[in-house]
Amino acid sequence: MSLDLSTTFAAIDFSAPSDEVARRLIGVTVLVGGVGGRIVETEAYDASDAASHSFKGPTPRNFAMFGPPGRSYVYRSYGMHWCLNFVCREPDHGAGVLIRAIEPTAGIELMRERRGLDALKLLCSGPGRLCQALGVSAALNNWPLDRAPFELIAREEEVEVVSGARIGISKAVAMPWRFGWAGSAFLSKPFRG
């Protein structure tokens, strides 16, 4: 069943704090043009968080983070890889959830073609890989998540969620705002402990 983001954000309240949204997204299916899978790893970021792009306020790069919740924030990391975030909290706040990894379930052959490899585990295990596999680029920045090409499908079962320190950052590294599906083989990196 698709989430109707235009009414109540019933299964996922994108106006909630980013760490709550990041946890609730685990197990939700995200599709971009019919290609995607179950979210198995996320990271939360907030305007009060020194590691967040929104920490120093709005810029031409991060303006989407200060818009309404339930939209995308797409940026390029290190000038090489696109990264997909879901904006949350209230407008003007500057919070989002980085989608770090998914378990591929739909459009796998197209993902393999886009990534140039066959290994299912490596198709979407990391934010740059995920965006390449799903065909996400700057063209989808600030896009409403309740409109094509995006589709979010509620999880059908409860999942065990683990948390730990975020990875690949140099500020606020101790915050336990990285969330993952316990035991998933599709994580970008295993959780410690």
PESULFEN-V471649 format. One record per pair of residues at least 4 apart in sequence whose ideal C-beta (glycine too) atoms are under 8 Angstrom apart, sorted by the first residue. I is the first residue (numbers start at 1). J is the second residue. D is the distance in whole Angstrom. If there is no record, write none. Layout:
i->I j->J d->D
i->I j->J d->D
//
This chain:
i->1 j->153 d->7
i->1 j->154 d->6
i->2 j->151 d->6
i->2 j->152 d->7
i->2 j->153 d->6
i->2 j->154 d->8
i->3 j->9 d->7
i->3 j->10 d->7
i->3 j->11 d->5
i->3 j->12 d->6
i->3 j->28 d->8
i->3 j->146 d->7
i->3 j->152 d->5
i->3 j->153 d->7
i->3 j->154 d->6
i->4 j->8 d->7
i->4 j->10 d->7
i->4 j->146 d->7
i->5 j->9 d->6
i->5 j->14 d->7
i->5 j->70 d->5
i->5 j->144 d->7
i->5 j->145 d->6
i->5 j->146 d->3
i->5 j->152 d->7
i->6 j->146 d->5
i->9 j->13 d->5
i->9 j->14 d->5
i->9 j->15 d->7
i->9 j->69 d->8
i->9 j->70 d->6
i->11 j->24 d->8
i->11 j->28 d->7
i->11 j->154 d->4
i->11 j->155 d->8
i->12 j->21 d->6
i->12 j->24 d->5
i->12 j->25 d->6
i->12 j->28 d->7
i->12 j->152 d->7
i->13 j->20 d->8
i->13 j->21 d->7
i->13 j->24 d->8
i->14 j->21 d->6
i->14 j->69 d->4
i->14 j->70 d->4
i->14 j->86 d->7
i->14 j->87 d->7
i->14 j->88 d->5
i->14 j->145 d->8
i->15 j->69 d->5
i->15 j->88 d->7
i->15 j->89 d->6
i->15 j->90 d->6
i->16 j->20 d->4
i->16 j->21 d->5
i->16 j->24 d->8
i->16 j->88 d->6
i->16 j->89 d->8
i->17 j->21 d->7
i->17 j->44 d->8
i->17 j->46 d->7
i->17 j->88 d->7
i->17 j->89 d->7
i->17 j->95 d->7
i->18 j->22 d->6
i->18 j->44 d->4
i->18 j->45 d->6
i->18 j->46 d->5
i->18 j->88 d->5
i->18 j->89 d->7
i->18 j->95 d->4
i->18 j->96 d->6
i->18 j->97 d->6
i->18 j->177 d->8
i->19 j->23 d->7
i->19 j->44 d->4
i->19 j->46 d->8
i->19 j->177 d->5
i->20 j->24 d->6
i->21 j->25 d->6
i->21 j->44 d->7
i->21 j->86 d->7
i->21 j->88 d->4
i->21 j->97 d->5
i->22 j->26 d->8
i->22 j->42 d->4
i->22 j->43 d->6
i->22 j->44 d->4
i->22 j->97 d->4
i->22 j->177 d->7
i->22 j->179 d->5
i->23 j->42 d->8
i->23 j->161 d->6
i->23 j->163 d->7
i->23 j->179 d->5
i->24 j->28 d->8
i->25 j->39 d->5
i->25 j->42 d->5
i->25 j->86 d->7
i->25 j->97 d->6
i->25 j->99 d->7
i->25 j->179 d->8
i->26 j->39 d->6
i->26 j->40 d->7
i->26 j->41 d->8
i->26 j->42 d->7
i->26 j->155 d->8
i->26 j->159 d->6
i->26 j->161 d->5
i->26 j->179 d->6
i->26 j->180 d->7
i->26 j->181 d->5
i->27 j->38 d->6
i->27 j->39 d->7
i->27 j->40 d->8
i->27 j->155 d->3
i->27 j->157 d->7
i->27 j->158 d->8
i->27 j->159 d->4
i->27 j->181 d->6
i->28 j->38 d->7
i->28 j->39 d->5
i->28 j->152 d->6
i->28 j->153 d->7
i->28 j->154 d->6
i->28 j->155 d->5
i->29 j->36 d->7
i->29 j->37 d->6
i->29 j->38 d->5
i->29 j->39 d->7
i->29 j->105 d->7
i->29 j->106 d->8
i->29 j->151 d->8
i->29 j->152 d->7
i->29 j->153 d->4
i->29 j->155 d->7
i->30 j->36 d->5
i->30 j->37 d->7
i->30 j->39 d->6
i->30 j->99 d->7
i->30 j->102 d->7
i->30 j->134 d->8
i->30 j->150 d->7
i->30 j->151 d->8
i->30 j->152 d->6
i->31 j->35 d->6
i->31 j->36 d->4
i->31 j->106 d->6
i->31 j->107 d->8
i->31 j->149 d->8
i->31 j->150 d->7
i->31 j->151 d->4
i->31 j->152 d->8
i->31 j->153 d->7
i->32 j->36 d->6
i->32 j->134 d->4
i->32 j->135 d->6
i->32 j->136 d->6
i->32 j->140 d->7
i->32 j->149 d->5
i->32 j->150 d->6
i->32 j->151 d->8
i->33 j->107 d->8
i->33 j->134 d->8
i->33 j->135 d->6
i->33 j->148 d->8
i->33 j->149 d->4
i->34 j->106 d->6
i->34 j->107 d->6
i->34 j->149 d->8
i->34 j->151 d->8
i->35 j->106 d->6
i->35 j->107 d->3
i->35 j->110 d->6
i->35 j->111 d->6
i->35 j->133 d->7
i->35 j->134 d->5
i->35 j->135 d->7
i->36 j->102 d->6
i->36 j->104 d->7
i->36 j->105 d->7
i->36 j->106 d->6
i->36 j->107 d->7
i->36 j->134 d->6
i->36 j->151 d->8
i->37 j->102 d->4
i->37 j->103 d->5
i->37 j->104 d->4
i->37 j->105 d->4
i->37 j->106 d->6
i->37 j->124 d->7
i->38 j->102 d->6
i->38 j->103 d->5
i->38 j->105 d->6
i->38 j->155 d->7
i->38 j->181 d->8
i->39 j->99 d->6
i->39 j->101 d->8
i->39 j->102 d->5
i->39 j->181 d->8
i->40 j->101 d->5
i->40 j->102 d->6
i->40 j->103 d->5
i->40 j->180 d->6
i->40 j->181 d->4
i->40 j->184 d->4
i->40 j->186 d->5
i->40 j->187 d->6
i->41 j->99 d->8
i->41 j->100 d->4
i->41 j->101 d->4
i->41 j->102 d->8
i->41 j->178 d->7
i->41 j->179 d->7
i->41 j->180 d->4
i->41 j->181 d->7
i->41 j->184 d->7
i->41 j->186 d->8
i->41 j->187 d->5
i->41 j->188 d->6
i->42 j->97 d->5
i->42 j->98 d->6
i->42 j->99 d->6
i->42 j->100 d->6
i->42 j->178 d->7
i->42 j->179 d->5
i->42 j->180 d->8
i->43 j->97 d->7
i->43 j->98 d->4
i->43 j->100 d->6
i->43 j->166 d->5
i->43 j->167 d->8
i->43 j->177 d->6
i->43 j->178 d->5
i->43 j->179 d->7
i->44 j->95 d->8
i->44 j->96 d->8
i->44 j->97 d->6
i->44 j->98 d->8
i->44 j->177 d->4
i->44 j->179 d->7
i->45 j->49 d->6
i->45 j->51 d->7
i->45 j->52 d->4
i->45 j->53 d->7
i->45 j->54 d->7
i->45 j->85 d->8
i->45 j->95 d->6
i->45 j->96 d->5
i->45 j->97 d->7
i->45 j->98 d->7
i->45 j->177 d->7
i->46 j->52 d->6
i->46 j->54 d->8
i->46 j->89 d->7
i->46 j->93 d->8
i->46 j->94 d->7
i->46 j->95 d->5
i->47 j->52 d->6
i->47 j->54 d->4
i->47 j->55 d->6
i->47 j->65 d->8
i->47 j->93 d->6
i->47 j->94 d->4
i->47 j->95 d->6
i->48 j->52 d->8
i->48 j->55 d->8
i->49 j->55 d->6
i->49 j->172 d->5
i->49 j->175 d->7
i->49 j->177 d->8
i->50 j->55 d->5
i->50 j->171 d->4
i->50 j->172 d->5
i->51 j->55 d->7
i->51 j->166 d->7
i->51 j->169 d->5
i->51 j->170 d->8
i->51 j->171 d->4
i->51 j->172 d->4
i->51 j->173 d->8
i->51 j->175 d->8
i->52 j->65 d->8
i->52 j->94 d->7
i->52 j->95 d->7
i->52 j->96 d->8
i->53 j->59 d->8
i->53 j->61 d->7
i->53 j->62 d->4
i->53 j->65 d->6
i->53 j->73 d->8
i->53 j->75 d->7
i->53 j->96 d->8
i->54 j->58 d->8
i->54 j->62 d->6
i->54 j->65 d->5
i->54 j->66 d->7
i->54 j->93 d->8
i->54 j->94 d->3
i->54 j->95 d->7
i->54 j->96 d->8
i->55 j->94 d->8
i->57 j->94 d->8
i->58 j->62 d->6
i->58 j->63 d->6
i->58 j->65 d->8
i->58 j->66 d->5
i->58 j->94 d->7
i->59 j->63 d->7
i->61 j->75 d->6
i->62 j->66 d->7
i->62 j->73 d->7
i->62 j->75 d->7
i->62 j->94 d->7
i->63 j->67 d->7
i->63 j->142 d->7
i->64 j->71 d->6
i->64 j->72 d->7
i->64 j->73 d->4
i->64 j->74 d->8
i->64 j->87 d->6
i->64 j->141 d->6
i->64 j->142 d->4
i->65 j->73 d->5
i->65 j->85 d->7
i->65 j->87 d->6
i->65 j->94 d->5
i->65 j->95 d->7
i->65 j->96 d->5
i->66 j->91 d->7
i->66 j->92 d->5
i->66 j->93 d->7
i->66 j->94 d->5
i->67 j->71 d->6
i->67 j->87 d->6
i->67 j->91 d->6
i->67 j->142 d->6
i->68 j->87 d->7
i->68 j->91 d->5
i->69 j->87 d->6
i->69 j->88 d->5
i->69 j->89 d->6
i->69 j->90 d->7
i->69 j->91 d->8
i->70 j->86 d->7
i->70 j->87 d->7
i->70 j->88 d->8
i->70 j->144 d->7
i->70 j->145 d->5
i->70 j->146 d->7
i->71 j->86 d->8
i->71 j->87 d->5
i->71 j->142 d->6
i->71 j->143 d->6
i->71 j->144 d->6
i->71 j->145 d->6
i->72 j->84 d->6
i->72 j->85 d->7
i->72 j->86 d->7
i->72 j->87 d->7
i->72 j->140 d->5
i->72 j->141 d->6
i->72 j->142 d->7
i->72 j->143 d->5
i->72 j->144 d->8
i->72 j->145 d->6
i->72 j->150 d->7
i->73 j->84 d->8
i->73 j->85 d->4
i->73 j->86 d->8
i->73 j->87 d->5
i->73 j->96 d->5
i->73 j->141 d->7
i->73 j->142 d->7
i->74 j->82 d->6
i->74 j->83 d->7
i->74 j->84 d->6
i->74 j->85 d->7
i->74 j->131 d->8
i->74 j->136 d->6
i->74 j->137 d->7
i->74 j->138 d->6
i->74 j->140 d->5
i->74 j->141 d->4
i->74 j->143 d->8
i->75 j->82 d->7
i->75 j->83 d->6
i->75 j->85 d->8
i->75 j->138 d->8
i->75 j->141 d->7
i->76 j->80 d->7
i->76 j->81 d->7
i->76 j->82 d->6
i->76 j->83 d->7
i->76 j->138 d->7
i->77 j->81 d->5
i->77 j->82 d->8
i->77 j->83 d->5
i->77 j->127 d->7
i->77 j->128 d->6
i->80 j->128 d->7
i->81 j->127 d->7
i->81 j->128 d->3
i->81 j->129 d->8
i->81 j->131 d->7
i->81 j->132 d->7
i->82 j->128 d->7
i->82 j->131 d->4
i->82 j->132 d->7
i->82 j->136 d->5
i->82 j->137 d->5
i->82 j->138 d->7
i->83 j->98 d->6
i->83 j->127 d->4
i->83 j->128 d->7
i->83 j->131 d->6
i->84 j->98 d->7
i->84 j->99 d->5
i->84 j->127 d->7
i->84 j->130 d->7
i->84 j->131 d->6
i->84 j->134 d->8
i->84 j->136 d->5
i->84 j->140 d->8
i->85 j->96 d->4
i->85 j->97 d->6
i->85 j->98 d->5
i->85 j->99 d->7
i->86 j->96 d->6
i->86 j->97 d->5
i->86 j->99 d->7
i->86 j->145 d->6
i->87 j->95 d->7
i->87 j->96 d->5
i->88 j->95 d->5
i->88 j->96 d->6
i->88 j->97 d->6
i->89 j->93 d->4
i->89 j->94 d->8
i->89 j->95 d->4
i->98 j->127 d->6
i->99 j->127 d->7
i->99 j->130 d->6
i->100 j->126 d->7
i->100 j->127 d->5
i->100 j->130 d->7
i->100 j->178 d->7
i->100 j->187 d->8
i->100 j->188 d->5
i->101 j->124 d->6
i->101 j->125 d->5
i->101 j->126 d->6
i->101 j->127 d->8
i->101 j->130 d->6
i->101 j->180 d->8
i->101 j->184 d->8
i->101 j->186 d->6
i->101 j->187 d->5
i->101 j->188 d->5
i->102 j->124 d->5
i->102 j->130 d->6
i->102 j->186 d->7
i->103 j->124 d->7
i->103 j->181 d->8
i->103 j->184 d->6
i->103 j->185 d->8
i->103 j->186 d->4
i->104 j->108 d->5
i->104 j->111 d->6
i->104 j->120 d->6
i->104 j->123 d->5
i->104 j->124 d->6
i->104 j->133 d->7
i->104 j->186 d->8
i->107 j->111 d->6
i->108 j->112 d->6
i->108 j->120 d->7
i->108 j->123 d->7
i->109 j->113 d->6
i->110 j->114 d->6
i->111 j->115 d->6
i->111 j->123 d->5
i->111 j->124 d->7
i->111 j->133 d->4
i->111 j->134 d->7
i->112 j->116 d->8
i->112 j->117 d->7
i->112 j->118 d->6
i->112 j->123 d->7
i->114 j->132 d->6
i->114 j->133 d->6
i->114 j->135 d->6
i->115 j->122 d->8
i->115 j->123 d->6
i->115 j->129 d->7
i->115 j->132 d->6
i->115 j->133 d->5
i->117 j->122 d->6
i->117 j->123 d->7
i->119 j->123 d->7
i->121 j->125 d->6
i->121 j->185 d->6
i->121 j->186 d->6
i->122 j->129 d->7
i->123 j->129 d->7
i->123 j->133 d->5
i->124 j->129 d->6
i->124 j->130 d->4
i->124 j->133 d->5
i->124 j->134 d->7
i->124 j->186 d->7
i->125 j->129 d->6
i->125 j->130 d->8
i->125 j->186 d->6
i->125 j->187 d->6
i->125 j->188 d->5
i->126 j->130 d->7
i->126 j->188 d->4
i->127 j->131 d->6
i->127 j->188 d->8
i->128 j->132 d->6
i->129 j->133 d->6
i->130 j->134 d->6
i->130 j->136 d->8
i->131 j->135 d->8
i->131 j->136 d->4
i->131 j->137 d->7
i->132 j->136 d->8
i->136 j->140 d->6
i->140 j->149 d->7
i->140 j->150 d->8
i->143 j->147 d->7
i->143 j->150 d->7
i->144 j->150 d->7
i->145 j->150 d->5
i->145 j->152 d->6
i->146 j->150 d->7
i->146 j->152 d->8
i->155 j->159 d->6
i->159 j->181 d->5
i->159 j->182 d->8
i->160 j->181 d->7
i->160 j->182 d->4
i->160 j->183 d->7
i->161 j->179 d->6
i->161 j->180 d->7
i->161 j->181 d->7
i->161 j->182 d->7
i->162 j->179 d->7
i->162 j->180 d->5
i->162 j->181 d->8
i->162 j->182 d->5
i->162 j->191 d->5
i->163 j->176 d->5
i->163 j->177 d->7
i->163 j->178 d->6
i->163 j->179 d->5
i->163 j->180 d->8
i->163 j->191 d->8
i->164 j->176 d->6
i->164 j->178 d->5
i->164 j->180 d->8
i->164 j->191 d->5
i->164 j->192 d->6
i->164 j->193 d->7
i->165 j->173 d->6
i->165 j->174 d->6
i->165 j->175 d->7
i->165 j->176 d->6
i->165 j->178 d->6
i->166 j->172 d->8
i->166 j->173 d->7
i->166 j->175 d->6
i->166 j->177 d->6
i->166 j->178 d->5
i->167 j->178 d->6
i->167 j->188 d->7
i->167 j->189 d->6
i->169 j->173 d->6
i->178 j->191 d->8
i->180 j->184 d->6
i->180 j->187 d->5
i->180 j->191 d->6
i->181 j->187 d->8
i->182 j->191 d->8
i->187 j->191 d->7
//
